[in-house]
Amino acid sequence: MITAILAQIGLPLLVKAIGGALGKIDNPIAKTAVKALEDVNKAVSSNDITPEEIREANRHTEKMKELDGEASMETLRQINETFRAETRSDDAFVRRWRPTFGYAVAIAWVATMGAASYSVIATPDKAPAIISALVNTAPIWGVALGVLGVSVVKRSHDKTIESGQSLERKGLASIVRNIMS
Protein backbone atom coordinates (compact mmCIF):
# COMPACT_ATOMS: atom_id res chain seq x y z
CA MET A 1 0.00 0.00 0.00
CA ILE A 2 2.70 2.54 1.01
CA THR A 3 4.84 1.52 -1.98
CA ALA A 4 1.93 2.20 -4.31
CA ILE A 5 1.37 5.64 -2.76
CA LEU A 6 5.07 6.52 -2.97
CA ALA A 7 5.25 5.31 -6.54
CA GLN A 8 2.41 7.63 -7.45
CA ILE A 9 4.17 10.77 -6.19
CA GLY A 10 6.99 11.36 -8.75
CA LEU A 11 5.63 10.95 -12.27
CA PRO A 12 2.01 11.94 -11.55
CA LEU A 13 3.11 15.12 -9.79
CA LEU A 14 5.36 15.98 -12.71
CA VAL A 15 2.55 15.29 -15.19
CA LYS A 16 0.18 17.59 -13.27
CA ALA A 17 2.76 20.36 -12.91
CA ILE A 18 3.77 20.37 -16.56
CA GLY A 19 0.17 20.00 -17.72
CA GLY A 20 -0.86 22.96 -15.58
CA ALA A 21 1.97 25.12 -16.91
CA LEU A 22 1.36 24.16 -20.54
CA GLY A 23 -2.38 24.74 -20.11
CA LYS A 24 -1.70 28.46 -19.77
CA ILE A 25 -0.07 28.64 -23.20
CA ASP A 26 -2.32 29.48 -26.13
CA ASN A 27 -0.66 27.31 -28.74
CA PRO A 28 -2.01 24.23 -30.53
CA ILE A 29 1.11 22.17 -29.78
CA ALA A 30 0.90 23.06 -26.08
CA LYS A 31 -2.82 22.16 -26.06
CA THR A 32 -2.00 18.77 -27.63
CA ALA A 33 0.66 18.18 -24.98
CA VAL A 34 -1.83 19.10 -22.22
CA LYS A 35 -4.33 16.60 -23.64
CA ALA A 36 -1.65 13.89 -23.76
CA LEU A 37 -0.64 14.63 -20.16
CA GLU A 38 -4.29 14.50 -19.06
CA ASP A 39 -4.54 11.08 -20.73
CA VAL A 40 -1.42 9.93 -18.84
CA ASN A 41 -2.92 11.23 -15.59
CA LYS A 42 -6.17 9.29 -16.25
CA ALA A 43 -4.17 6.15 -17.03
CA VAL A 44 -2.32 6.50 -13.73
CA SER A 45 -5.56 7.10 -11.82
CA SER A 46 -7.22 4.05 -13.36
CA ASN A 47 -4.10 1.89 -12.81
CA ASP A 48 -3.61 1.39 -16.55
CA ILE A 49 -0.10 2.54 -15.72
CA THR A 50 0.98 0.40 -12.79
CA PRO A 51 2.93 1.57 -9.73
CA GLU A 52 5.83 -0.58 -10.94
CA GLU A 53 5.89 1.28 -14.26
CA ILE A 54 5.78 4.61 -12.42
CA ARG A 55 8.66 3.49 -10.17
CA GLU A 56 10.65 2.59 -13.28
CA ALA A 57 9.90 6.00 -14.82
CA ASN A 58 10.96 7.69 -11.56
CA ARG A 59 14.15 5.60 -11.48
CA HIS A 60 14.88 6.61 -15.06
CA THR A 61 14.36 10.29 -14.13
CA GLU A 62 16.75 9.92 -11.19
CA LYS A 63 19.33 8.29 -13.47
CA MET A 64 19.00 11.15 -15.96
CA LYS A 65 19.54 13.68 -13.14
CA GLU A 66 22.63 11.72 -12.05
CA LEU A 67 24.03 11.74 -15.60
CA ASP A 68 23.34 15.48 -15.92
CA GLY A 69 25.13 16.04 -12.62
CA GLU A 70 28.13 14.04 -13.81
CA ALA A 71 28.24 16.07 -17.04
CA SER A 72 28.15 19.30 -15.01
CA MET A 73 30.95 18.06 -12.77
CA GLU A 74 33.08 17.19 -15.82
CA THR A 75 32.50 20.68 -17.22
CA LEU A 76 33.56 22.21 -13.89
CA ARG A 77 36.66 19.98 -13.84
CA GLN A 78 37.64 21.22 -17.29
CA ILE A 79 37.08 24.85 -16.31
CA ASN A 80 39.13 24.30 -13.15
CA GLU A 81 41.98 22.79 -15.17
CA THR A 82 41.88 25.77 -17.54
CA PHE A 83 42.14 28.16 -14.58
CA ARG A 84 45.06 26.17 -13.16
CA ALA A 85 46.84 26.21 -16.52
CA GLU A 86 46.43 29.99 -16.61
CA THR A 87 48.00 30.43 -13.19
CA ARG A 88 50.97 28.21 -14.18
CA SER A 89 51.52 30.08 -17.44
CA ASP A 90 54.69 32.14 -17.98
CA ASP A 91 52.75 34.56 -20.20
CA ALA A 92 51.97 37.68 -18.15
CA PHE A 93 48.71 38.40 -19.97
CA VAL A 94 47.38 34.87 -19.50
CA ARG A 95 48.07 35.13 -15.75
CA ARG A 96 46.57 38.62 -15.52
CA TRP A 97 43.48 38.41 -17.71
CA ARG A 98 41.15 38.22 -14.71
CA PRO A 99 42.38 41.43 -13.05
CA THR A 100 42.45 43.14 -16.45
CA PHE A 101 38.87 42.07 -17.08
CA GLY A 102 37.88 43.25 -13.59
CA TYR A 103 39.38 46.70 -14.16
CA ALA A 104 37.76 46.93 -17.60
CA VAL A 105 34.34 46.04 -16.16
CA ALA A 106 34.80 48.56 -13.33
CA ILE A 107 35.78 51.35 -15.74
CA ALA A 108 32.89 50.52 -18.08
CA TRP A 109 30.47 50.45 -15.12
CA VAL A 110 31.64 53.85 -13.84
CA ALA A 111 31.49 55.36 -17.33
CA THR A 112 28.00 53.98 -17.97
CA MET A 113 26.58 55.03 -14.63
CA GLY A 114 28.30 58.44 -14.80
CA ALA A 115 26.96 59.12 -18.28
CA ALA A 116 23.47 57.94 -17.33
CA SER A 117 23.45 60.04 -14.14
CA TYR A 118 24.67 63.13 -15.96
CA SER A 119 22.11 62.63 -18.73
CA VAL A 120 19.23 62.25 -16.28
CA ILE A 121 20.29 65.39 -14.40
CA ALA A 122 20.98 67.44 -17.56
CA THR A 123 17.82 66.34 -19.40
CA PRO A 124 15.21 65.26 -16.85
CA ASP A 125 12.50 65.11 -19.53
CA LYS A 126 14.41 62.20 -21.13
CA ALA A 127 14.98 60.35 -17.83
CA PRO A 128 12.40 57.58 -18.52
CA ALA A 129 13.99 56.75 -21.88
CA ILE A 130 17.50 56.81 -20.37
CA ILE A 131 16.49 54.53 -17.50
CA SER A 132 14.71 52.22 -19.93
CA ALA A 133 17.87 52.04 -22.02
CA LEU A 134 19.86 51.16 -18.89
CA VAL A 135 17.42 48.36 -18.10
CA ASN A 136 18.07 46.96 -21.57
CA THR A 137 21.76 46.64 -20.70
CA ALA A 138 21.00 44.35 -17.73
CA PRO A 139 21.78 41.10 -19.63
CA ILE A 140 25.18 42.43 -20.71
CA TRP A 141 26.03 43.51 -17.17
CA GLY A 142 24.71 40.23 -15.81
CA VAL A 143 27.14 38.25 -17.95
CA ALA A 144 30.08 40.57 -17.29
CA LEU A 145 29.52 40.66 -13.53
CA GLY A 146 28.89 36.90 -13.47
CA VAL A 147 32.21 36.21 -15.19
CA LEU A 148 33.90 38.66 -12.83
CA GLY A 149 32.30 36.98 -9.80
CA VAL A 150 33.40 33.52 -10.88
CA SER A 151 36.90 34.85 -11.50
CA VAL A 152 37.11 36.44 -8.05
CA VAL A 153 35.85 33.32 -6.30
CA LYS A 154 38.15 31.07 -8.33
CA ARG A 155 41.17 33.25 -7.55
CA SER A 156 40.24 33.13 -3.87
CA HIS A 157 40.16 29.35 -4.07
CA ASP A 158 43.54 29.34 -5.82
CA LYS A 159 45.04 31.51 -3.06
CA THR A 160 43.55 29.25 -0.40
CA ILE A 161 44.99 26.13 -1.99
CA GLU A 162 48.39 27.82 -2.49
CA SER A 163 48.47 28.70 1.21
CA GLY A 164 47.82 25.06 2.15
CA GLN A 165 44.35 25.64 3.61
CA SER A 166 41.37 23.41 2.96
CA LEU A 167 38.49 24.81 0.90
CA GLU A 168 35.92 23.00 3.07
CA ARG A 169 36.77 24.99 6.20
CA LYS A 170 36.74 28.41 4.63
CA GLY A 171 34.68 30.97 6.46
CA LEU A 172 33.44 34.32 5.19
CA ALA A 173 36.33 36.18 6.85
CA SER A 174 38.84 33.93 5.07
CA ILE A 175 37.15 34.50 1.71
CA VAL A 176 37.19 38.27 2.21
CA ARG A 177 40.87 38.23 3.25
CA ASN A 178 41.78 36.23 0.14
CA ILE A 179 39.81 38.57 -2.11
CA MET A 180 41.45 41.63 -0.58
CA SER A 181 45.00 40.26 -0.79
Backbone bond lengths (Angstrom), bond angles and torsions (degrees), N, CA, C in turn:
res aa  C-N    CA-C-N  psi(-1)  N-CA   C-N-CA  omega(-1)  CA-C   N-CA-C  phi
1 M - - - 1.453 - - 1.531 110.32 -
2 I 1.345 118.19 -51.81 1.459 121.34 -178.89 1.523 109.96 -64.65
3 T 1.335 117.30 -39.09 1.461 120.86 178.63 1.521 110.49 -60.46
4 A 1.304 116.95 -41.93 1.463 121.15 179.35 1.532 110.63 -64.00
5 I 1.322 117.25 -39.80 1.463 120.63 179.31 1.529 109.79 -67.06
6 L 1.342 116.46 -45.88 1.460 119.78 179.69 1.517 111.55 -63.67
7 A 1.299 116.95 -36.98 1.459 120.71 -179.52 1.522 111.35 -66.11
8 Q 1.326 115.80 -26.30 1.457 120.13 -176.97 1.530 112.18 -83.51
9 I 1.316 118.89 -6.35 1.464 120.35 -174.34 1.526 112.04 -78.19
10 G 1.342 119.23 -50.32 1.466 122.51 -171.11 1.506 115.10 -62.90
11 L 1.324 117.14 -72.99 1.460 122.17 -175.71 1.528 112.44 -62.33
12 P 1.328 119.80 -47.32 1.465 118.42 -179.51 1.534 113.35 -60.36
13 L 1.324 116.22 -39.31 1.459 119.53 178.70 1.523 110.42 -64.14
14 L 1.321 116.41 -41.56 1.456 121.31 177.50 1.528 110.96 -63.46
15 V 1.313 117.02 -43.31 1.470 121.90 178.79 1.526 109.97 -60.01
16 K 1.326 117.23 -45.01 1.474 120.64 -179.84 1.521 111.36 -66.24
17 A 1.326 117.16 -42.53 1.467 120.38 -178.47 1.525 111.48 -64.68
18 I 1.325 116.49 -47.10 1.464 119.72 -179.13 1.519 110.29 -68.32
19 G 1.328 116.93 -40.95 1.463 120.29 178.15 1.519 111.53 -60.72
20 G 1.330 116.45 -41.66 1.464 119.93 178.35 1.516 111.85 -64.27
21 A 1.315 116.75 -41.96 1.469 120.63 -179.67 1.528 110.90 -67.47
22 L 1.334 116.63 -44.74 1.464 119.95 -179.64 1.526 111.77 -68.34
23 G 1.324 116.81 -27.37 1.464 120.81 -179.74 1.516 112.90 -63.36
24 K 1.313 117.06 -20.73 1.464 121.47 -179.63 1.529 112.61 -86.04
25 I 1.324 116.33 -5.54 1.466 120.65 -178.94 1.521 109.11 -95.68
26 D 1.341 115.25 128.90 1.464 120.28 179.79 1.527 108.70 -92.98
27 N 1.335 114.19 81.81 1.453 121.19 -178.00 1.525 106.66 -151.02
28 P 1.324 117.63 135.87 1.467 119.42 -177.57 1.534 113.62 -59.88
29 I 1.304 117.63 -36.34 1.465 120.52 179.56 1.527 109.63 -66.78
30 A 1.336 116.57 -43.13 1.466 120.39 178.01 1.524 110.25 -62.94
31 K 1.328 117.14 -40.73 1.477 120.69 179.44 1.537 110.64 -63.37
32 T 1.336 116.78 -38.51 1.465 120.70 177.38 1.530 110.05 -65.23
33 A 1.318 116.46 -40.92 1.460 120.11 178.65 1.526 110.70 -64.74
34 V 1.338 117.26 -40.03 1.474 120.92 178.07 1.520 109.66 -61.66
35 K 1.322 117.25 -43.18 1.472 121.13 179.39 1.528 110.25 -62.05
36 A 1.339 116.28 -43.61 1.466 119.90 179.26 1.524 110.30 -63.38
37 L 1.321 117.95 -41.59 1.469 120.85 178.79 1.524 111.63 -66.86
38 E 1.328 116.96 -35.95 1.472 119.68 175.40 1.528 110.32 -63.41
39 D 1.344 116.41 -39.29 1.463 120.49 177.61 1.530 110.93 -63.86
40 V 1.339 116.72 -40.61 1.464 120.66 177.40 1.522 109.42 -62.98
41 N 1.334 117.02 -43.31 1.459 121.38 179.94 1.537 110.97 -61.76
42 K 1.333 117.64 -40.65 1.468 121.40 177.47 1.536 110.38 -65.24
43 A 1.330 116.21 -40.17 1.461 120.06 179.61 1.519 110.68 -64.50
44 V 1.326 117.34 -36.78 1.464 120.87 177.54 1.520 109.50 -67.98
45 S 1.340 116.37 -44.92 1.472 120.59 -178.78 1.523 112.42 -62.70
46 S 1.323 116.61 -35.69 1.467 120.03 -178.40 1.528 112.62 -91.75
47 N 1.328 116.93 8.11 1.466 123.88 179.88 1.523 113.56 63.23
48 D 1.358 117.13 21.79 1.457 119.22 171.17 1.532 109.28 -69.68
49 I 1.329 115.07 -29.58 1.459 121.17 170.04 1.518 105.11 -104.34
50 T 1.316 116.23 117.32 1.467 120.93 -172.15 1.526 111.48 -78.47
51 P 1.331 117.35 160.07 1.464 120.50 175.28 1.531 112.14 -57.49
52 E 1.335 117.41 -33.29 1.456 120.19 178.40 1.528 110.67 -65.15
53 E 1.327 116.25 -41.02 1.470 119.62 178.30 1.532 110.76 -66.28
54 I 1.320 116.70 -37.69 1.469 120.57 177.42 1.523 109.82 -65.84
55 R 1.333 117.55 -43.06 1.465 120.72 177.28 1.526 110.61 -58.38
56 E 1.333 116.38 -42.30 1.459 120.61 179.06 1.531 110.66 -64.05
57 A 1.331 117.04 -41.45 1.465 120.44 177.20 1.529 110.26 -63.64
58 N 1.337 116.90 -41.89 1.468 120.73 177.82 1.532 110.83 -64.05
59 R 1.333 117.14 -40.91 1.458 121.17 177.87 1.525 110.44 -62.27
60 H 1.336 115.59 -41.49 1.461 120.09 178.46 1.537 110.14 -63.07
61 T 1.322 117.49 -41.77 1.465 121.70 177.94 1.514 110.43 -61.55
62 E 1.329 117.19 -43.88 1.473 120.90 178.15 1.522 110.78 -62.19
63 K 1.331 117.16 -40.24 1.466 120.96 179.05 1.533 110.23 -64.86
64 M 1.320 117.03 -39.87 1.459 120.68 178.53 1.535 110.28 -64.14
65 K 1.339 117.35 -40.60 1.463 120.79 176.88 1.529 110.09 -62.42
66 E 1.327 116.49 -41.46 1.461 121.17 179.48 1.531 110.48 -62.23
67 L 1.339 116.66 -44.41 1.461 120.40 179.35 1.526 111.25 -64.98
68 D 1.339 117.01 -39.97 1.464 120.59 176.64 1.522 110.06 -62.40
69 G 1.322 116.90 -41.61 1.462 120.86 178.45 1.519 111.81 -62.81
70 E 1.333 116.58 -40.54 1.463 120.23 178.15 1.524 110.58 -65.21
71 A 1.340 117.18 -39.15 1.466 120.41 178.46 1.529 110.13 -64.80
72 S 1.328 116.80 -39.98 1.465 120.63 178.23 1.521 110.62 -64.87
73 M 1.321 116.88 -41.50 1.464 120.10 178.95 1.530 110.91 -63.88
74 E 1.331 117.46 -38.71 1.466 120.57 178.64 1.527 109.88 -65.24
75 T 1.317 117.10 -40.41 1.462 120.64 177.15 1.518 110.30 -61.39
76 L 1.334 117.25 -44.69 1.464 120.90 178.63 1.526 111.27 -63.74
77 R 1.343 117.21 -37.70 1.461 120.21 177.42 1.539 110.70 -61.52
78 Q 1.324 115.71 -42.70 1.463 119.77 -179.78 1.530 111.16 -66.07
79 I 1.327 116.65 -41.02 1.465 120.26 177.52 1.525 109.77 -63.03
80 N 1.338 115.93 -43.84 1.457 120.72 179.19 1.523 110.48 -59.82
81 E 1.305 117.55 -43.80 1.469 121.01 179.82 1.527 110.59 -64.20
82 T 1.324 117.18 -37.19 1.465 120.60 176.80 1.521 110.21 -62.65
83 F 1.344 116.43 -45.72 1.463 120.38 178.17 1.533 111.02 -60.26
84 R 1.315 116.54 -42.54 1.471 119.93 -179.95 1.529 111.05 -64.95
85 A 1.328 116.47 -39.13 1.469 119.67 178.22 1.529 110.22 -63.77
86 E 1.330 116.55 -37.23 1.459 119.91 177.92 1.526 111.11 -62.30
87 T 1.323 115.84 -44.26 1.471 118.49 -176.71 1.528 111.39 -69.72
88 R 1.324 118.44 -24.95 1.470 121.75 178.79 1.523 112.29 -86.03
89 S 1.333 116.90 -10.51 1.458 120.83 -174.41 1.528 111.60 -67.23
90 D 1.345 115.87 147.03 1.459 121.42 175.25 1.528 111.43 -85.88
91 D 1.318 117.32 -12.57 1.458 122.07 179.68 1.528 109.38 -76.42
92 A 1.325 116.54 120.71 1.468 121.17 -175.82 1.522 111.73 -60.49
93 F 1.336 118.07 -39.81 1.462 118.73 -178.31 1.527 111.42 -67.40
94 V 1.315 117.55 -40.49 1.461 120.44 179.47 1.527 110.12 -60.16
95 R 1.337 116.83 -41.41 1.468 120.70 179.68 1.518 111.76 -70.96
96 R 1.327 117.52 -27.08 1.464 120.72 -172.18 1.523 114.25 -109.36
97 W 1.331 118.65 13.07 1.455 118.43 -177.69 1.526 111.59 -65.36
98 R 1.326 118.45 -34.95 1.457 119.87 -179.23 1.525 111.89 -65.12
99 P 1.340 119.50 -49.57 1.469 117.40 176.69 1.530 112.20 -61.89
100 T 1.331 116.94 -38.76 1.461 120.46 178.97 1.520 110.08 -60.45
101 F 1.327 116.02 -45.35 1.456 120.44 178.35 1.526 110.45 -62.47
102 G 1.317 116.98 -41.64 1.470 121.09 179.00 1.513 111.61 -60.30
103 Y 1.339 117.12 -46.08 1.469 120.30 178.35 1.526 110.82 -64.60
104 A 1.316 117.30 -40.35 1.467 120.57 179.56 1.526 110.81 -62.89
105 V 1.331 116.94 -43.45 1.465 120.44 178.09 1.525 109.93 -63.83
106 A 1.321 117.72 -42.78 1.466 120.90 -179.50 1.526 110.82 -62.68
107 I 1.324 117.39 -44.28 1.469 121.00 179.52 1.524 110.32 -64.51
108 A 1.338 116.78 -43.76 1.467 120.31 179.01 1.529 110.74 -63.17
109 W 1.328 116.76 -39.81 1.469 121.26 179.73 1.538 110.07 -63.19
110 V 1.333 116.39 -48.13 1.468 120.45 -179.70 1.528 110.33 -62.06
111 A 1.325 116.84 -43.63 1.464 120.15 179.87 1.523 111.29 -63.25
112 T 1.319 116.92 -44.20 1.464 120.94 -179.74 1.519 111.41 -64.21
113 M 1.324 116.47 -49.33 1.462 119.84 -178.43 1.530 111.40 -67.92
114 G 1.334 117.33 -36.58 1.463 120.43 176.98 1.513 111.15 -63.95
115 A 1.332 116.47 -47.01 1.463 120.51 179.61 1.527 111.15 -63.50
116 A 1.325 117.04 -42.20 1.463 120.48 179.94 1.528 110.38 -65.41
117 S 1.328 117.25 -43.69 1.470 120.87 179.62 1.522 110.61 -62.65
118 Y 1.324 116.39 -47.11 1.464 119.85 179.13 1.529 110.12 -59.96
119 S 1.328 117.07 -44.69 1.462 120.85 -177.70 1.518 111.92 -63.32
120 V 1.324 117.23 -39.65 1.467 120.61 179.19 1.527 110.15 -66.34
121 I 1.337 116.48 -41.11 1.470 120.46 -179.75 1.529 110.60 -70.30
122 A 1.330 117.52 -42.57 1.464 121.52 -176.64 1.525 112.34 -72.89
123 T 1.332 116.20 -35.20 1.478 119.94 -178.58 1.525 109.49 -132.42
124 P 1.351 116.36 76.34 1.466 119.39 -176.56 1.532 113.94 -61.35
125 D 1.325 117.21 -25.55 1.466 119.66 179.26 1.534 111.27 -67.14
126 K 1.321 117.71 -22.19 1.472 121.61 179.50 1.530 112.54 -98.97
127 A 1.329 116.90 6.00 1.475 121.11 -176.81 1.525 113.08 -55.74
128 P 1.360 119.52 -45.45 1.476 117.83 179.72 1.529 113.33 -59.23
129 A 1.326 116.91 -40.46 1.474 119.57 179.80 1.534 110.70 -68.11
130 I 1.334 116.45 -38.05 1.469 120.27 -179.98 1.521 110.10 -65.97
131 I 1.328 116.34 -45.33 1.469 120.48 179.85 1.519 110.31 -65.15
132 S 1.322 116.56 -39.19 1.467 120.08 177.06 1.533 110.89 -62.40
133 A 1.320 116.06 -40.30 1.469 119.41 177.31 1.523 111.08 -64.01
134 L 1.343 116.69 -38.14 1.468 119.99 177.14 1.524 111.01 -63.58
135 V 1.328 116.25 -40.14 1.469 119.57 179.04 1.525 110.43 -60.60
136 N 1.328 115.91 -35.63 1.464 119.67 179.71 1.521 113.15 -68.42
137 T 1.328 117.30 -15.67 1.465 119.94 177.39 1.527 112.12 -88.69
138 A 1.319 117.65 -2.66 1.472 121.24 -177.18 1.533 112.88 -54.68
139 P 1.333 120.61 -44.18 1.472 118.39 179.41 1.531 113.00 -61.13
140 I 1.325 116.56 -38.65 1.467 119.68 179.62 1.524 109.71 -64.35
141 W 1.334 116.30 -46.83 1.463 119.93 179.51 1.518 110.96 -66.25
142 G 1.325 117.00 -34.58 1.465 119.60 178.19 1.514 111.56 -60.79
143 V 1.313 116.76 -43.94 1.470 120.60 179.24 1.528 110.31 -67.28
144 A 1.334 116.40 -47.97 1.465 119.81 -177.80 1.526 111.30 -61.31
145 L 1.329 116.96 -46.51 1.457 119.77 -179.20 1.525 111.74 -70.84
146 G 1.337 117.11 -30.40 1.466 120.20 175.21 1.515 111.80 -65.39
147 V 1.341 116.29 -45.33 1.468 120.34 177.40 1.527 109.74 -62.56
148 L 1.329 116.21 -42.24 1.463 120.07 179.24 1.530 110.92 -63.34
149 G 1.329 116.82 -41.81 1.471 120.43 178.69 1.511 112.34 -62.57
150 V 1.324 117.05 -45.07 1.465 120.63 178.12 1.523 109.88 -62.28
151 S 1.316 116.68 -40.36 1.464 120.28 179.66 1.519 111.63 -63.46
152 V 1.332 116.90 -42.64 1.466 120.40 -179.89 1.524 110.50 -64.81
153 V 1.335 116.35 -46.48 1.461 119.73 -179.81 1.518 110.40 -63.65
154 K 1.319 117.42 -42.76 1.468 120.61 -179.65 1.518 110.69 -63.09
155 R 1.333 117.47 -42.24 1.463 119.71 179.05 1.526 110.58 -64.67
156 S 1.328 116.31 -36.80 1.470 119.87 176.42 1.521 110.46 -62.56
157 H 1.314 116.90 -41.26 1.465 120.53 176.91 1.526 110.55 -63.01
158 D 1.343 115.74 -43.64 1.470 119.61 178.97 1.523 110.78 -58.52
159 K 1.336 116.47 -45.19 1.467 120.39 -179.90 1.523 110.83 -63.72
160 T 1.329 116.59 -38.54 1.460 120.22 179.23 1.520 110.80 -63.67
161 I 1.320 116.26 -45.71 1.463 120.88 -179.56 1.536 110.19 -65.06
162 E 1.343 116.80 -41.81 1.462 120.48 179.30 1.521 112.07 -62.14
163 S 1.349 116.45 -30.85 1.462 119.77 -179.55 1.525 112.14 -84.06
164 G 1.335 117.50 -2.54 1.453 121.56 177.66 1.513 114.52 86.41
165 Q 1.329 117.79 6.61 1.466 120.86 178.64 1.516 109.99 -83.61
166 S 1.339 114.79 160.97 1.454 121.27 177.38 1.526 109.16 -91.75
167 L 1.325 116.92 138.47 1.462 120.66 178.42 1.525 112.16 -68.24
168 E 1.332 118.12 -28.22 1.459 121.35 -176.55 1.524 112.50 -66.54
169 R 1.325 117.72 -29.04 1.460 120.92 -174.11 1.522 112.57 -99.68
170 K 1.306 116.93 14.30 1.455 119.19 -177.94 1.523 110.47 -74.47
171 G 1.320 115.08 129.53 1.443 120.76 173.84 1.518 109.75 -100.82
172 L 1.322 116.78 174.87 1.453 121.82 -179.12 1.529 111.12 -59.95
173 A 1.328 117.02 -42.25 1.468 120.23 -179.66 1.526 110.73 -60.38
174 S 1.325 117.45 -40.32 1.455 121.49 179.57 1.528 110.73 -65.61
175 I 1.313 116.60 -41.04 1.464 120.61 178.94 1.521 109.88 -62.51
176 V 1.337 116.80 -45.98 1.463 120.59 -179.68 1.524 110.45 -63.20
177 R 1.329 118.54 -43.26 1.460 120.99 178.19 1.526 110.95 -59.14
178 N 1.330 117.06 -43.56 1.461 120.28 179.99 1.516 111.96 -65.74
179 I 1.327 116.51 -37.78 1.466 119.67 179.25 1.524 109.76 -66.47
180 M 1.314 116.32 -40.76 1.465 121.09 -176.02 1.529 112.46 -75.14
181 S 1.319 118.22 -21.70 1.473 119.14 -177.04 1.504 112.68 -85.32
